[in-house]
């Protein structure tokens, strides 16, 4: 790998769009499902399982480390964007957590990913039965363990 090639390491669109190989339609992004298919084709299903388990652990541990300073309000929600680098041994490395990830669109793949993200967030925050009972207004009462591309990876009440 060429360590001097800035385009190899960063998915930041502001940098990637200057690459001569930049794809205007797809940008520099893969959906998570396409990334998993790619890794499975080159390696194996066990590699995907290992990556999923370790990424979930990175997310859980990062949130546990700041749980005392995160505002916990049943009437609000926040979307965090995790930037994770996966090395050649499938070890995930947390680069940063964005408390306000960009929702601007940089290509067709990005549009699909972010549209699904916003739809799934609304389906979690306002489940289908939201508002039918007068006590539910303004409160997230979603009981599902999986909504769209989201799934519960840690339930502190089940521990």
DSSP file (Angstrom, degrees, kcal/mol; ACC not computed):
  #  RESIDUE AA STRUCTURE BP1 BP2  ACC     N-H-->O    O-->H-N    N-H-->O    O-->H-N    TCO  KAPPA ALPHA  PHI   PSI    X-CA   Y-CA   Z-CA
    1    1 A X              0   0    0      0, 0.0     2,-0.9     0, 0.0     3,-0.1   0.000 360.0 360.0 360.0 142.8    0.0    0.0    0.0
    2    2 A X    >   -     0   0    0      1,-0.2     3,-1.4     2,-0.0     6,-0.2  -0.758 360.0-168.4 -87.9 104.5    1.2    3.5   -0.8
    3    3 A X  T 3  S+     0   0    0     -2,-0.9    -1,-0.2     1,-0.3     6,-0.1   0.688  84.7  60.3 -67.5 -18.1    1.4    5.4    2.5
    4    4 A X  T 3  S+     0   0    0     -3,-0.1     2,-1.0     1,-0.0    -1,-0.3   0.550  79.2  98.0 -86.5  -7.3    1.9    8.7    0.7
    5    5 A X    X>  -     0   0    0     -3,-1.4     3,-1.4     1,-0.2     4,-0.6  -0.716  55.9-167.6 -85.3 104.0   -1.5    8.4   -1.2
    6    6 A X  H 3> S+     0   0    0     -2,-1.0     4,-1.0     1,-0.3     3,-0.3   0.735  83.3  63.2 -65.1 -21.4   -3.9   10.5    0.9
    7    7 A X  H 34 S+     0   0    0      1,-0.2    -1,-0.3     2,-0.2    -2,-0.1   0.697  92.2  64.5 -77.5 -18.3   -6.9    9.1   -1.1
    8    8 A X  H <4 S+     0   0    0     -3,-1.4    -1,-0.2    -6,-0.2    -2,-0.2   0.848 109.3  35.3 -71.1 -34.4   -6.2    5.5    0.2
    9    9 A X  H  < S+     0   0    0     -4,-0.6     2,-0.4    -3,-0.3    -2,-0.2   0.680 106.6  65.8 -99.3 -20.6   -6.9    6.3    3.9
   10   10 A X     <  -     0   0    0     -4,-1.0    -1,-0.0     1,-0.1     0, 0.0  -0.864  42.5-173.9-115.4 138.9   -9.7    8.9    3.9
   11   11 A X        +     0   0    0     -2,-0.4     2,-0.2     4,-0.0    17,-0.2   0.347  45.3 132.6-102.3   3.7  -13.3    8.7    2.9
   12   12 A X    >>  -     0   0    0      1,-0.2     4,-2.8     2,-0.1     3,-1.2  -0.393  53.5-146.2 -57.8 119.2  -13.8   12.4    3.5
   13   13 A X  H 3> S+     0   0    0      1,-0.3     4,-2.4    -2,-0.2    -1,-0.2   0.820  94.4  65.1 -62.2 -32.5  -15.6   13.5    0.3
   14   14 A X  H 34 S+     0   0    0      1,-0.2    -1,-0.3     2,-0.2     4,-0.1   0.825 115.0  32.0 -60.1 -30.6  -13.9   16.9    0.4
   15   15 A X  H X4 S+     0   0    0     -3,-1.2     3,-1.7     2,-0.1    -2,-0.2   0.874 117.1  54.3 -89.3 -46.7  -10.6   15.1   -0.2
   16   16 A X  H >< S+     0   0    0     -4,-2.8     3,-2.3     1,-0.3    -2,-0.2   0.821  94.6  67.8 -61.0 -33.7  -11.8   12.2   -2.3
   17   17 A X  T 3< S+     0   0    0     -4,-2.4    -1,-0.3     1,-0.3    -3,-0.1   0.669  95.6  58.5 -65.0 -13.4  -13.6   14.4   -4.9
   18   18 A X  T <  S+     0   0    0     -3,-1.7    -1,-0.3    -5,-0.2     2,-0.2   0.490  82.1 106.4 -90.4  -4.6  -10.1   15.6   -6.0
   19   19 A X  S X  S-     0   0    0     -3,-2.3     3,-1.8    -4,-0.2    -3,-0.0  -0.551  74.2-133.9 -75.3 137.0   -9.0   12.1   -6.8
   20   20 A X  T 3  S+     0   0    0      1,-0.3    -1,-0.1    -2,-0.2    -3,-0.0   0.742 107.5  52.1 -63.6 -21.9   -8.7   11.3  -10.5
   21   21 A X  T 3  S+     0   0    0     -5,-0.1    -1,-0.3     2,-0.1     2,-0.1   0.285  79.5 135.9 -95.5   9.2  -10.5    8.0   -9.9
   22   22 A X    <   -     0   0    0     -3,-1.8     2,-0.7    -6,-0.2     6,-0.1  -0.347  49.8-140.9 -62.6 134.3  -13.4    9.6   -8.0
   23   23 A X  B  >  -A   27   0A   0      4,-0.6     4,-3.1     1,-0.2    -1,-0.1  -0.875   6.6-159.6-100.4 110.3  -16.8    8.3   -9.1
   24   24 A X  T  4 S+     0   0    0     -2,-0.7    84,-0.2     1,-0.2    -1,-0.2   0.839  90.0  49.3 -58.4 -35.9  -19.4   11.1   -9.2
   25   25 A X  T  4 S+     0   0    0     82,-0.2    83,-2.8     1,-0.2    84,-0.9   0.927 127.2  20.6 -72.8 -44.9  -22.3    8.7   -8.9
   26   26 A X  T >4 S-     0   0    0      1,-0.3     3,-1.4    81,-0.2    -2,-0.2   0.575  87.7-160.2-103.5 -11.5  -21.1    6.6   -6.0
   27   27 A X  B 3<  -A   23   0A   0     -4,-3.1    -4,-0.6     1,-0.2    -1,-0.3  -0.396  58.7 -48.0  64.6-142.9  -18.6    9.0   -4.4
   28   28 A X  T 3  S+     0   0    0    -17,-0.2     2,-0.3    -6,-0.1    -1,-0.2  -0.043 108.4 106.1-113.6  29.7  -16.2    7.2   -2.1
   29   29 A X    <   -     0   0    0     -3,-1.4     2,-0.4   -16,-0.0    80,-0.1  -0.850  44.2-170.5-121.8 148.1  -18.8    5.2   -0.2
   30   30 A X        -     0   0    0     -2,-0.3     2,-0.1    79,-0.1    -2,-0.0  -0.955  33.6-113.3-121.4 146.5  -20.1    1.7    0.1
   31   31 A X     >  -     0   0    0     -2,-0.4     4,-2.4     1,-0.1     5,-0.2  -0.426  32.8-111.9 -68.7 158.7  -23.2    0.7    2.0
   32   32 A X  H  > S+     0   0    0      1,-0.2     4,-2.5     2,-0.2     5,-0.2   0.888 119.3  53.6 -61.0 -38.4  -22.5   -1.5    5.0
   33   33 A X  H  > S+     0   0    0      1,-0.2     4,-2.1     2,-0.2    -1,-0.2   0.889 109.8  47.5 -65.5 -37.5  -24.1   -4.4    3.3
   34   34 A X  H  > S+     0   0    0      2,-0.2     4,-2.3     1,-0.2    -2,-0.2   0.873 110.6  51.8 -70.4 -36.0  -21.9   -4.0    0.2
   35   35 A X  H  X S+     0   0    0     -4,-2.4     4,-2.6     2,-0.2     5,-0.2   0.927 110.0  49.4 -62.4 -44.2  -18.8   -3.7    2.3
   36   36 A X  H  X S+     0   0    0     -4,-2.5     4,-2.5     1,-0.2    -2,-0.2   0.906 110.7  49.7 -62.4 -41.6  -19.8   -6.9    4.1
   37   37 A X  H  X S+     0   0    0     -4,-2.1     4,-2.4     2,-0.2    -1,-0.2   0.916 110.7  50.6 -61.9 -42.7  -20.3   -8.7    0.7
   38   38 A X  H  X S+     0   0    0     -4,-2.3     4,-2.0     2,-0.2     5,-0.2   0.937 112.9  44.6 -60.5 -48.9  -16.9   -7.4   -0.5
   39   39 A X  H  X S+     0   0    0     -4,-2.6     4,-3.0     1,-0.2     5,-0.3   0.900 113.0  51.7 -64.7 -40.2  -15.1   -8.7    2.6
   40   40 A X  H  < S+     0   0    0     -4,-2.5    -1,-0.2    -5,-0.2    -2,-0.2   0.884 109.2  50.7 -64.2 -38.3  -17.0  -12.0    2.5
   41   41 A X  H  < S+     0   0    0     -4,-2.4    -1,-0.2     1,-0.2    -2,-0.2   0.903 118.7  37.1 -64.8 -41.0  -16.1  -12.5   -1.2
   42   42 A X  H  < S+     0   0    0     -4,-2.0    -2,-0.2    -5,-0.2    -1,-0.2   0.839 138.7   3.8 -82.1 -33.7  -12.4  -11.9   -0.5
   43   43 A X  S  < S-     0   0    0     -4,-3.0     2,-0.3    -5,-0.2    -3,-0.2   0.546 100.2 -80.4-117.2 -98.3  -12.1  -13.6    2.9
   44   44 A X    >>  -     0   0    0     -5,-0.3     4,-1.1     1,-0.1     3,-0.7  -0.983  33.9 -92.6-168.2 169.9  -15.0  -15.4    4.5
   45   45 A X  H 3> S+     0   0    0     -2,-0.3     4,-2.3     1,-0.2     5,-0.2   0.838 119.5  62.3 -61.7 -34.5  -18.2  -15.1    6.5
   46   46 A X  H 3> S+     0   0    0      1,-0.2     4,-2.4     2,-0.2    -1,-0.2   0.838  97.9  57.3 -62.5 -32.2  -16.2  -15.5    9.8
   47   47 A X  H <> S+     0   0    0     -3,-0.7     4,-2.5     2,-0.2    -1,-0.2   0.916 107.6  47.3 -63.8 -42.3  -14.3  -12.3    8.9
   48   48 A X  H  X S+     0   0    0     -4,-1.1     4,-3.0     2,-0.2     5,-0.2   0.918 111.1  50.9 -64.0 -44.2  -17.7  -10.4    8.8
   49   49 A X  H  X S+     0   0    0     -4,-2.3     4,-2.3     1,-0.2    -2,-0.2   0.908 111.7  47.7 -60.5 -42.0  -18.8  -12.0   12.1
   50   50 A X  H  X S+     0   0    0     -4,-2.4     4,-2.4     2,-0.2     5,-0.2   0.931 113.1  47.8 -64.2 -46.7  -15.5  -10.9   13.7
   51   51 A X  H  X S+     0   0    0     -4,-2.5     4,-2.9     2,-0.2     5,-0.3   0.935 112.4  49.1 -61.3 -47.4  -15.7   -7.4   12.3
   52   52 A X  H  X S+     0   0    0     -4,-3.0     4,-2.6     1,-0.2     5,-0.2   0.934 112.5  47.8 -57.7 -48.0  -19.4   -7.0   13.4
   53   53 A X  H  X S+     0   0    0     -4,-2.3     4,-1.9    -5,-0.2    -1,-0.2   0.920 115.5  43.9 -60.7 -45.0  -18.7   -8.2   16.9
   54   54 A X  H  X S+     0   0    0     -4,-2.4     4,-2.2     2,-0.2    -1,-0.2   0.865 112.8  50.7 -73.4 -35.4  -15.7   -6.0   17.4
   55   55 A X  H  X S+     0   0    0     -4,-2.9     4,-2.5     2,-0.2     5,-0.2   0.927 110.0  51.1 -65.6 -43.3  -17.3   -2.9   15.9
   56   56 A X  H  X S+     0   0    0     -4,-2.6     4,-2.7    -5,-0.3    -2,-0.2   0.908 110.2  50.1 -57.8 -41.1  -20.3   -3.4   18.2
   57   57 A X  H  X S+     0   0    0     -4,-1.9     4,-2.8    -5,-0.2     5,-0.3   0.898 108.6  51.7 -65.5 -40.3  -17.9   -3.6   21.1
   58   58 A X  H  X S+     0   0    0     -4,-2.2     4,-2.3     2,-0.2    -2,-0.2   0.930 112.9  45.7 -59.8 -45.6  -16.1   -0.4   20.0
   59   59 A X  H  X S+     0   0    0     -4,-2.5     4,-2.2     2,-0.2     5,-0.2   0.936 114.4  47.4 -65.0 -47.1  -19.5    1.4   19.9
   60   60 A X  H  X S+     0   0    0     -4,-2.7     4,-2.6     1,-0.2    -2,-0.2   0.940 114.3  46.2 -60.1 -48.9  -20.7    0.0   23.2
   61   61 A X  H  X S+     0   0    0     -4,-2.8     4,-2.0     1,-0.2    -1,-0.2   0.877 111.2  52.1 -65.3 -37.4  -17.4    0.8   25.0
   62   62 A X  H  X S+     0   0    0     -4,-2.3     4,-0.6    -5,-0.3    -1,-0.2   0.914 113.0  44.6 -65.8 -40.5  -17.3    4.3   23.6
   63   63 A X  H >< S+     0   0    0     -4,-2.2     3,-0.8     1,-0.2     4,-0.5   0.886 111.8  52.1 -70.7 -38.1  -20.8    5.1   24.7
   64   64 A X  H >< S+     0   0    0     -4,-2.6     3,-0.8     1,-0.2     4,-0.3   0.871 103.5  59.6 -62.9 -35.0  -20.2    3.5   28.2
   65   65 A X  H 3< S+     0   0    0     -4,-2.0    -1,-0.2     1,-0.2    -2,-0.2   0.723 117.8  29.5 -68.5 -20.0  -17.1    5.7   28.6
   66   66 A X  T XX S+     0   0    0     -3,-0.8     3,-1.9    -4,-0.6     4,-1.1   0.242  83.5 113.2-120.5  11.9  -19.2    8.9   28.2
   67   67 A X  T <4 S+     0   0    0     -3,-0.8     3,-0.2    -4,-0.5    -2,-0.1   0.786  74.7  57.6 -60.0 -27.2  -22.5    7.8   29.6
   68   68 A X  T 34 S+     0   0    0     -4,-0.3    -1,-0.3     1,-0.2    -2,-0.1   0.652 112.2  40.0 -78.6 -13.2  -22.3   10.1   32.6
   69   69 A X  T <4 S+     0   0    0     -3,-1.9     2,-0.4     2,-0.1    -1,-0.2   0.489  90.8  98.8-112.5  -5.6  -21.9   13.2   30.4
   70   70 A X  S  < S-     0   0    0     -4,-1.1     2,-0.3    -3,-0.2    -7,-0.0  -0.685  81.1-116.6 -82.0 132.3  -24.4   12.4   27.7
   71   71 A X        -     0   0    0     -2,-0.4     2,-0.8     1,-0.1    -2,-0.1  -0.544  26.1-156.3 -69.3 126.1  -27.8   14.1   28.3
   72   72 A X        +     0   0    0     -2,-0.3     2,-0.5     5,-0.0    -1,-0.1  -0.858  27.2 156.3-110.2  97.1  -30.4   11.4   28.8
   73   73 A X    >   -     0   0    0     -2,-0.8     3,-2.1     3,-0.1    -2,-0.0  -0.976  36.9-151.3-127.2 118.2  -33.8   12.9   27.9
   74   74 A X  T 3  S+     0   0    0     -2,-0.5    66,-1.1     1,-0.3    -1,-0.1   0.675  97.7  58.8 -60.3 -16.9  -36.6   10.6   26.8
   75   75 A X  T 3  S+     0   0    0     64,-0.2     2,-0.3    -3,-0.0    -1,-0.3   0.354 106.1  51.2 -96.8   5.7  -38.0   13.4   24.7
   76   76 A X    <   -     0   0    0     -3,-2.1     2,-0.3    64,-0.1    64,-0.1  -0.884  60.0-164.9-135.3 164.8  -34.9   13.8   22.6
   77   77 A X        -     0   0    0     -2,-0.3     2,-0.4    -5,-0.1    -3,-0.0  -0.968   5.2-154.1-145.3 162.7  -32.6   11.7   20.5
   78   78 A X        -     0   0    0     -2,-0.3     2,-0.5     2,-0.0    22,-0.1  -0.998   8.7-144.9-139.8 143.3  -29.2   12.0   18.9
   79   79 A X        -     0   0    0     -2,-0.4    22,-0.5    20,-0.3     2,-0.4  -0.937  18.1-161.8-107.1 124.3  -27.6   10.4   15.9
   80   80 A X        -     0   0    0     -2,-0.5     2,-0.6    20,-0.1    19,-0.2  -0.850   8.5-145.6-106.1 142.8  -23.9    9.7   16.2
   81   81 A X  E     -B   98   0B   0     17,-2.7    17,-3.5    -2,-0.4     2,-0.5  -0.939  13.3-156.4-109.0 119.4  -21.6    9.0   13.2
   82   82 A X  E     -B   97   0B   0     -2,-0.6     2,-0.7    15,-0.2    15,-0.2  -0.833   4.2-159.3 -98.5 126.2  -18.8    6.5   13.9
   83   83 A X  E     +B   96   0B   0     13,-2.8    12,-3.0    -2,-0.5    13,-1.3  -0.923  21.8 175.7-102.4 113.6  -15.7    6.6   11.7
   84   84 A X  E     -B   94   0B   0     -2,-0.7     2,-0.4    10,-0.2    10,-0.2  -0.974  20.8-153.0-126.4 130.4  -14.0    3.3   12.1
   85   85 A X  E     -B   93   0B   0      8,-2.8     8,-3.2    -2,-0.4     2,-0.6  -0.852   9.7-152.7 -98.3 134.3  -10.9    2.0   10.2
   86   86 A X  E     -B   92   0B   0     -2,-0.4     6,-0.2     6,-0.2    -2,-0.0  -0.942  14.4-150.2-109.6 121.1  -10.6   -1.8    9.7
   87   87 A X    >   -     0   0    0      4,-2.4     3,-2.2    -2,-0.6     6,-0.0  -0.200  35.3 -87.8 -84.9-179.7   -7.0   -3.0    9.5
   88   88 A X  T 3  S+     0   0    0      1,-0.3    -1,-0.1     2,-0.1    -2,-0.0   0.672 128.5  53.6 -65.4 -17.7   -5.7   -6.0    7.5
   89   89 A X  T 3  S-     0   0    0      2,-0.1    -1,-0.3     0, 0.0     3,-0.1   0.208 120.9-108.1 -99.1  15.6   -6.4   -8.3   10.5
   90   90 A X  S <  S+     0   0    0     -3,-2.2     2,-0.5     1,-0.2    -2,-0.1   0.678  70.2 147.4  68.0  21.4  -10.0   -7.1   10.7
   91   91 A X        -     0   0    0    -37,-0.0    -4,-2.4   -36,-0.0     2,-0.3  -0.776  43.2-136.1 -86.4 125.1   -9.4   -5.1   13.9
   92   92 A X  E     -B   86   0B   0     -2,-0.5     2,-0.5    -6,-0.2    -6,-0.2  -0.629  15.4-161.5 -82.1 139.3  -11.6   -2.0   14.0
   93   93 A X  E     -B   85   0B   0     -8,-3.2    -8,-2.8    -2,-0.3     2,-0.6  -0.985  17.6-130.8-121.3 123.8  -10.0    1.2   15.1
   94   94 A X  E     +B   84   0B   0     -2,-0.5   -10,-0.2   -10,-0.2     3,-0.1  -0.627  28.1 174.3 -75.3 118.9  -12.2    4.1   16.3
   95   95 A X  E     -     0   0B   0    -12,-3.0     2,-0.3    -2,-0.6    -1,-0.2   0.881  60.9 -33.6 -89.5 -48.3  -11.1    7.3   14.5
   96   96 A X  E     -B   83   0B   0    -13,-1.3   -13,-2.8     2,-0.0     2,-0.5  -0.982  44.6-130.7-166.4 162.0  -13.8    9.6   15.7
   97   97 A X  E     -B   82   0B   0     -2,-0.3     2,-0.6   -15,-0.2   -15,-0.2  -0.994  22.1-151.1-122.0 124.8  -17.4    9.9   16.7
   98   98 A X  E >   -B   81   0B   0    -17,-3.5   -17,-2.7    -2,-0.5     3,-0.5  -0.843   9.4-165.8 -98.5 123.4  -19.4   12.8   15.2
   99   99 A X  T 3  S+     0   0    0     -2,-0.6   -20,-0.3     1,-0.3     2,-0.1   0.677  93.6  31.5 -80.3 -16.1  -22.2   14.1   17.3
  100  100 A X  T 3  S-     0   0    0    -19,-0.1    -1,-0.3   -22,-0.1   -20,-0.1  -0.586  85.6-167.1-136.0  73.3  -23.6   15.9   14.2
  101  101 A X    <   -     0   0    0    -22,-0.5     2,-0.1    -3,-0.5   -22,-0.1  -0.300  33.0 -96.6 -65.3 147.1  -22.7   13.7   11.2
  102  102 A X        -     0   0    0      1,-0.1    -1,-0.1   -21,-0.0    -4,-0.0  -0.372  32.2-173.9 -64.6 135.1  -23.2   15.4    7.8
  103  103 A X        +     0   0    0     -2,-0.1    -1,-0.1    -3,-0.1     2,-0.1   0.208  44.9 123.0-110.7  11.2  -26.4   14.6    6.1
  104  104 A X        -     0   0    0      1,-0.1     2,-0.4     2,-0.0    10,-0.0  -0.451  64.8-118.5 -71.7 151.1  -25.5   16.4    2.8
  105  105 A X        +     0   0    0      1,-0.1     3,-0.1    -2,-0.1    -1,-0.1  -0.771  32.9 173.6 -98.9 131.7  -25.6   14.1   -0.2
  106  106 A X        -     0   0    0     -2,-0.4     2,-0.3     1,-0.3    -1,-0.1   0.281  66.4 -20.5-118.7   8.3  -22.5   13.4   -2.3
  107  107 A X  S  > S-     0   0    0      1,-0.1     4,-2.4   -81,-0.1    -1,-0.3  -0.939  78.9 -74.5 166.6 175.7  -23.7   10.8   -4.7
  108  108 A X  H  > S+     0   0    0    -83,-2.8     4,-2.2    -2,-0.3   -82,-0.2   0.910 126.6  49.0 -63.4 -44.3  -26.4    8.3   -5.4
  109  109 A X  H  > S+     0   0    0    -84,-0.9     4,-2.5     1,-0.2    -1,-0.2   0.928 112.7  48.9 -60.5 -44.6  -25.1    5.7   -2.9
  110  110 A X  H  > S+     0   0    0      1,-0.2     4,-2.7     2,-0.2     5,-0.3   0.883 108.7  53.7 -62.5 -40.0  -24.8    8.4   -0.3
  111  111 A X  H  X S+     0   0    0     -4,-2.4     4,-2.3     2,-0.2    -1,-0.2   0.920 111.0  45.8 -61.1 -44.4  -28.4    9.5   -1.0
  112  112 A X  H  X S+     0   0    0     -4,-2.2     4,-2.4     2,-0.2     5,-0.2   0.934 113.9  48.4 -64.7 -46.7  -29.7    6.0   -0.5
  113  113 A X  H  X S+     0   0    0     -4,-2.5     4,-2.1     1,-0.2    -2,-0.2   0.933 116.4  42.0 -59.7 -47.9  -27.7    5.4    2.7
  114  114 A X  H  X S+     0   0    0     -4,-2.7     4,-2.4     2,-0.2    -1,-0.2   0.829 112.1  53.5 -75.3 -31.4  -28.8    8.7    4.3
  115  115 A X  H  X S+     0   0    0     -4,-2.3     4,-2.5    -5,-0.3    -1,-0.2   0.934 111.7  46.4 -64.6 -45.0  -32.4    8.4    3.2
  116  116 A X  H  X S+     0   0    0     -4,-2.4     4,-2.8    -5,-0.2    -2,-0.2   0.903 111.2  53.4 -61.3 -41.6  -32.6    5.0    4.8
  117  117 A X  H  X S+     0   0    0     -4,-2.1     4,-2.4    -5,-0.2    -2,-0.2   0.944 111.3  43.9 -58.5 -50.5  -30.9    6.4    7.9
  118  118 A X  H  X S+     0   0    0     -4,-2.4     4,-2.3     2,-0.2    -2,-0.2   0.911 114.4  49.7 -64.8 -43.0  -33.4    9.2    8.3
  119  119 A X  H  X S+     0   0    0     -4,-2.5     4,-2.1     1,-0.2    -1,-0.2   0.924 112.2  48.1 -60.8 -44.2  -36.4    6.9    7.6
  120  120 A X  H  X S+     0   0    0     -4,-2.8     4,-1.5     2,-0.2    -2,-0.2   0.893 109.6  52.6 -65.6 -39.4  -35.2    4.4   10.1
  121  121 A X  H  X S+     0   0    0     -4,-2.4     4,-3.1     1,-0.2     3,-0.4   0.940 110.3  48.1 -60.7 -46.5  -34.6    7.1   12.8
  122  122 A X  H  X S+     0   0    0     -4,-2.3     4,-3.0     1,-0.2    -1,-0.2   0.891 109.3  53.4 -61.5 -38.5  -38.2    8.3   12.3
  123  123 A X  H  < S+     0   0    0     -4,-2.1    -1,-0.2     2,-0.2    -2,-0.2   0.770 114.0  42.9 -69.4 -24.1  -39.5    4.8   12.6
  124  124 A X  H >< S+     0   0    0     -4,-1.5     3,-0.6    -3,-0.4    18,-0.5   0.910 119.3  41.3 -81.3 -48.5  -37.6    4.3   15.9
  125  125 A X  H 3< S+     0   0    0     -4,-3.1     2,-0.4     1,-0.3    16,-0.3   0.858 130.4  27.6 -69.4 -36.3  -38.5    7.7   17.4
  126  126 A X  T 3< S-     0   0    0     -4,-3.0    -1,-0.3    -5,-0.3    -2,-0.1  -0.688  84.8-164.3-127.1  78.7  -42.1    7.6   16.1
  127  127 A X    X   -     0   0    0     -3,-0.6     3,-2.8    -2,-0.4    -3,-0.1  -0.097  39.9 -94.0 -60.0 164.4  -43.2    3.9   15.9
  128  128 A X  T 3  S+     0   0    0      1,-0.3    -1,-0.1    -5,-0.2    -4,-0.0   0.785 127.4  47.0 -52.8 -33.2  -46.3    3.0   13.9
  129  129 A X  T >  S+     0   0    0      2,-0.1     3,-1.7     3,-0.0     4,-0.5   0.348  83.3 131.6 -92.6   8.0  -48.5    3.1   17.0
  130  130 A X  T <  S+     0   0    0     -3,-2.8     7,-0.1     1,-0.2    -4,-0.1  -0.375  73.2  14.3 -62.6 131.9  -47.0    6.5   18.2
  131  131 A X  T 3  S+     0   0    0      2,-0.3    -1,-0.2    -2,-0.1     6,-0.1   0.299  93.2 105.3  89.0  -9.5  -49.7    9.0   19.2
  132  132 A X  S <  S+     0   0    0     -3,-1.7     2,-0.5     1,-0.1    -2,-0.1   0.834  81.3  50.2 -72.6 -30.2  -52.6    6.5   19.3
  133  133 A X  S >  S-     0   0    0     -4,-0.5     3,-2.8     1,-0.1    -2,-0.3  -0.943  89.9-132.7-106.8 125.0  -52.5    6.6   23.1
  134  134 A X  G >  S+     0   0    0     -2,-0.5     3,-0.7     1,-0.3    -1,-0.1   0.690 102.9  63.0 -52.0 -22.5  -52.5   10.2   24.4
  135  135 A X  G 3  S+     0   0    0      1,-0.2    -1,-0.3     3,-0.0    -3,-0.0   0.542  89.9  69.4 -80.9  -6.2  -49.6    9.4   26.8
  136  136 A X  G X   +     0   0    0     -3,-2.8     3,-1.9    -7,-0.1    -1,-0.2   0.588  64.9 121.1 -91.0  -9.5  -47.2    8.6   24.0
  137  137 A X  T <  S+     0   0    0     -3,-0.7     3,-0.1    -4,-0.3    -7,-0.0  -0.314  85.8   3.5 -61.6 130.7  -46.7   12.1   22.6
  138  138 A X  T 3  S+     0   0    0      1,-0.2     2,-0.4   -13,-0.1    -1,-0.3   0.556 109.4 104.7  76.8   8.8  -43.1   13.2   22.6
  139  139 A X    <   -     0   0    0     -3,-1.9     2,-0.8   -64,-0.1    -1,-0.2  -0.977  67.5-133.0-128.4 134.8  -41.8    9.9   24.0
  140  140 A X        +     0   0    0    -66,-1.1   -14,-0.1    -2,-0.4   -15,-0.1  -0.749  33.4 162.1 -84.1 112.8  -39.9    7.2   22.2
  141  141 A X        +     0   0    0     -2,-0.8     2,-0.2   -16,-0.3    -1,-0.1   0.053  15.3 149.3-118.7  24.3  -41.6    3.9   23.1
  142  142 A X        -     0   0    0    -18,-0.5   -18,-0.1     1,-0.2    -2,-0.0  -0.410  20.7-179.0 -61.6 126.2  -40.2    1.7   20.3
  143  143 A X        +     0   0    0     -2,-0.2    -1,-0.2     3,-0.1     2,-0.1   0.398  40.6 117.6-107.4  -0.5  -39.9   -1.8   21.6
  144  144 A X        -     0   0    0      1,-0.1     3,-0.1   -20,-0.1    -2,-0.0  -0.362  55.2-151.8 -69.8 147.6  -38.5   -3.4   18.5
  145  145 A X  S    S+     0   0    0      1,-0.3     7,-2.9     6,-0.1     2,-0.3   0.582  86.9  32.4 -91.5 -14.2  -35.0   -4.9   18.6
  146  146 A X  E     +C  151   0C   0      5,-0.2     2,-0.4     0, 0.0    -1,-0.3  -0.971  60.7 173.7-146.1 128.0  -34.5   -4.2   14.8
  147  147 A X  E >   -C  150   0C   0      3,-2.0     3,-2.6    -2,-0.3     2,-0.2  -0.957  66.1 -52.3-134.7 114.5  -35.8   -1.4   12.8
  148  148 A X  T 3  S-     0   0    0     -2,-0.4   -31,-0.1     1,-0.3   -32,-0.0  -0.381 124.5 -15.5  58.2-124.0  -34.7   -1.1    9.2
  149  149 A X  T 3  S+     0   0    0    -33,-0.2     2,-0.3    -2,-0.2    -1,-0.3   0.455 121.6  92.8 -90.7  -1.8  -30.9   -1.1    9.2
  150  150 A X  E <   +C  147   0C   0     -3,-2.6    -3,-2.0   -33,-0.0     2,-0.3  -0.684  49.3 173.7 -90.3 145.1  -30.7   -0.4   13.0
  151  151 A X  E     -C  146   0C   0     -2,-0.3     2,-0.4    -5,-0.2    -5,-0.2  -0.989  38.8-103.4-145.8 149.6  -30.6   -3.2   15.6
  152  152 A X        +     0   0    0     -7,-2.9     3,-0.1    -2,-0.3    -7,-0.0  -0.561  35.9 174.3 -70.6 125.3  -30.1   -3.2   19.3
  153  153 A X  S    S+     0   0    0     -2,-0.4     2,-0.3     1,-0.3    -1,-0.2   0.549  70.3  21.2-107.7 -12.9  -26.5   -4.2   20.1
  154  154 A X        -     0   0    0    -94,-0.0     2,-0.6     0, 0.0    -1,-0.3  -0.915  56.9-171.3-156.8 127.4  -26.7   -3.5   23.9
  155  155 A X    >>  -     0   0    0     -2,-0.3     3,-1.3    -3,-0.1     4,-0.6  -0.919   5.7-167.0-121.7 103.0  -29.7   -3.4   26.2
  156  156 A X  T 34 S+     0   0    0     -2,-0.6     3,-0.4     1,-0.3    -1,-0.1   0.757  89.0  56.8 -63.4 -23.4  -28.6   -2.2   29.6
  157  157 A X  T 34 S+     0   0    0      1,-0.2    -1,-0.3     2,-0.1    -2,-0.0   0.711 104.4  52.1 -79.7 -19.8  -31.9   -3.2   31.1
  158  158 A X  T <4        0   0    0     -3,-1.3    -1,-0.2     1,-0.2    -2,-0.2   0.519 360.0 360.0 -90.3  -6.1  -31.4   -6.8   29.9
  159  159 A X     <        0   0    0     -4,-0.6    -1,-0.2    -3,-0.4    -2,-0.1   0.469 360.0 360.0 -78.9 360.0  -28.0   -7.1   31.5
